[in-house]
Structures are given as structure tokens and as C-alpha cells.
Amino acid sequence: MLTNLLDNAVRFSPEGGAIAVRVEGDAHGFHTTVSDRGAGISEAGRAKVWERFFTTARSTGGTGLGLAIVRAIVETHGGEVGVEAREGEGSAFWFTLPRRL
């Protein structure tokens, strides 16, 4: 899961752009966020980004499956996924997993 999120952050960030990974935990579970300062995602794109075969740019080499795989794995384990993004300002993809799988 983390590999897919990091791969997207690298592909959609400008060369030399910073990527941040943050992991927090509490008694209930873990919250992981991968954020970048890349191109961001439009509101319409955010609504579809977790769907299979959806991609904002085929030119980057993606198949549109990575985020769908992340969502499937996380939800199978009782977690949630989400994204916060604005066009031109970057994206922050996150997932939560319960402490007990």
C-alpha cells in the first residue's frame, strides 16, 4: 500500500520535490499519510481517484490500478482511505488501519 502511494507521489511531483510520510497511532489504530507538492487533483478527479483504471495522466506510465488496490487492501482489513488535494497545490493520500487486524 505504502509503495503505491509513494510511487504516485514521486510520479506526480516536480523533480526534486519533497514528499512526506507521516504515521500516527493510538489505542484504536494507525493513520498513515503520504503527501506531496505536485500537480494536485481536481474536485472531479478526487471523486474518481479510487476507481479501477482511473488515472489523471497516462503519460506518467500508470495503469490506474494502484489506488484501487490500496483501497481494496485497506477496506478488507477494516480501514478507510481518503485524499485531500487541490489542483496545483499537491495531494495528501491517507489510510487508517485498526490496531487489531
ABEGO torsion letter per residue (X at the ends): XAAAAAAAAAAABBBGBBBBBBBBBBAAEBBBBBBBABAEBBAAAAAAAABBGBBABAAAGBAGAAAAAAAAAAAAAGBBBBBBBBBGAEBBBBBBBBABX
